[in-house]
Amino acid sequence: MKTLLRSVGLRPTRQRVALGWLLFGKGNRHVTAEVLHLEATQARVPVSLATVYNTLNQFTGAGILRHLRFDRSRSFFDTNTSMHHHFFVEGENLLIDVSADDLRLGKIPTPPEGYEISRIEVAVHLSAKGR
């Protein structure tokens, strides 16, 4: 973890290393800041929720994490930074990865003058049948 942090220009502080292990030690996953804070508390890592948010934002800025926002109240952090999309299961706050190869876009809009498309992310919202 220390090597990864140094490679993206972040100083490997105790808190960053501990949160990094919690985030990346379980493979690809989607977490909220609150869930990571709870995991840190359970692992006896003394960090505040504000520190968790700051660390997640630093990891996102360094490119080792993706920040996904679904609306003002739903925000996730994704350890898989490769190009892919998501199913969002409403009512369960669950994200499921969708391969970029499994989605075909018919037409991509032309960006306004002076801008270029840096990435396209699609979230397909799901609800249980019969609800």
C-alpha positions as CSV (number, residue, x, y, z in Angstrom):
1,M,0.0,0.0,0.0
2,K,2.9,2.4,0.8
3,T,4.4,1.8,-2.7
4,L,1.0,2.5,-4.4
5,L,0.5,5.7,-2.4
6,R,4.0,6.9,-3.2
7,S,3.6,6.0,-6.9
8,V,0.6,8.4,-7.2
9,G,2.3,11.2,-5.2
10,L,0.6,10.6,-1.8
11,R,2.5,10.4,1.4
12,P,1.8,7.1,3.1
13,T,0.5,8.3,6.4
14,R,-0.7,5.7,8.9
15,Q,-4.3,6.7,8.3
16,R,-4.0,6.5,4.5
17,V,-2.3,3.2,4.6
18,A,-4.9,1.7,7.0
19,L,-7.8,3.0,4.9
20,G,-6.1,1.9,1.8
21,W,-5.9,-1.7,3.1
22,L,-9.5,-1.6,4.1
23,L,-10.5,-0.3,0.6
24,F,-8.3,-2.3,-1.7
25,G,-7.6,-5.5,0.4
26,K,-11.0,-7.1,-0.6
27,G,-10.8,-6.7,-4.4
28,N,-13.0,-4.4,-6.4
29,R,-15.8,-2.9,-4.4
30,H,-18.1,0.1,-4.0
31,V,-18.2,1.8,-0.7
32,T,-19.6,4.9,0.9
33,A,-17.6,7.0,3.3
34,E,-19.9,5.9,6.1
35,V,-19.3,2.2,5.4
36,L,-15.6,2.7,5.3
37,H,-15.7,4.7,8.5
38,L,-17.6,1.8,10.2
39,E,-15.1,-0.7,8.9
40,A,-12.2,1.4,10.2
41,T,-13.9,1.7,13.6
42,Q,-14.4,-2.1,13.7
43,A,-10.8,-2.6,12.7
44,R,-9.8,-0.2,15.5
45,V,-8.3,2.4,13.1
46,P,-8.8,5.7,14.9
47,V,-10.1,8.1,12.1
48,S,-12.9,10.6,12.0
49,L,-15.5,10.6,9.3
50,A,-14.0,13.8,8.0
51,T,-10.6,12.1,7.6
52,V,-12.3,9.3,5.7
53,Y,-13.9,11.7,3.3
54,N,-10.6,13.6,2.9
55,T,-8.7,10.4,2.2
56,L,-11.3,9.1,-0.3
57,N,-11.1,12.5,-2.1
58,Q,-7.3,12.4,-2.1
59,F,-7.4,8.8,-3.5
60,T,-9.9,9.9,-6.2
61,G,-7.7,12.9,-7.1
62,A,-4.7,10.6,-7.4
63,G,-6.6,8.4,-9.8
64,I,-6.7,5.2,-7.7
65,L,-10.4,5.5,-6.9
66,R,-13.5,6.7,-8.7
67,H,-16.2,8.8,-7.1
68,L,-19.7,8.0,-8.3
69,R,-22.6,10.3,-7.5
70,F,-26.2,9.2,-8.2
71,D,-27.9,12.2,-6.6
72,R,-27.2,14.5,-3.7
73,S,-27.7,11.7,-1.1
74,R,-26.0,8.8,-2.9
75,S,-22.3,8.8,-3.3
76,F,-20.0,5.8,-3.7
77,F,-16.3,5.2,-4.2
78,D,-15.3,2.5,-6.6
79,T,-11.9,0.7,-6.4
80,N,-12.2,-0.4,-10.0
81,T,-11.0,2.6,-12.1
82,S,-11.2,0.8,-15.4
83,M,-13.8,1.8,-18.0
84,H,-17.1,0.3,-16.9
85,H,-20.7,1.2,-16.0
86,H,-23.1,0.3,-13.2
87,F,-26.5,-1.1,-12.3
88,F,-27.8,0.7,-9.3
89,V,-30.4,-1.3,-7.3
90,E,-32.8,1.3,-5.9
91,G,-33.9,0.8,-2.3
92,E,-30.8,-1.4,-1.6
93,N,-28.0,1.1,-2.4
94,L,-26.2,-1.6,-4.2
95,L,-24.0,-1.1,-7.2
96,I,-23.2,-3.9,-9.7
97,D,-20.5,-3.5,-12.3
98,V,-21.4,-3.6,-16.0
99,S,-18.6,-4.2,-18.5
100,A,-18.1,-1.4,-21.0
101,D,-18.4,-4.0,-23.7
102,D,-22.0,-4.8,-22.6
103,L,-23.3,-1.4,-23.4
104,R,-23.7,0.1,-26.8
105,L,-24.4,3.8,-27.2
106,G,-26.1,4.8,-30.4
107,K,-25.1,8.5,-30.5
108,I,-22.8,10.5,-28.3
109,P,-23.5,14.2,-28.2
110,T,-21.0,16.7,-29.6
111,P,-19.5,18.6,-26.6
112,P,-19.8,22.4,-26.6
113,E,-17.0,24.5,-28.1
114,G,-13.8,24.4,-26.1
115,Y,-14.7,21.1,-24.4
116,E,-13.9,17.4,-25.0
117,I,-15.5,14.3,-23.5
118,S,-13.2,12.8,-20.9
119,R,-15.3,9.8,-19.9
120,I,-18.8,8.5,-20.3
121,E,-20.4,6.7,-17.3
122,V,-23.8,5.1,-17.4
123,A,-25.8,4.0,-14.4
124,V,-28.8,1.8,-15.1
125,H,-31.3,2.1,-12.2
126,L,-33.0,-1.1,-11.2
127,S,-36.0,-2.0,-9.0
128,A,-37.3,-5.3,-8.0
129,K,-40.1,-6.7,-10.3
130,G,-43.6,-6.2,-9.0
131,R,-42.7,-3.3,-6.7
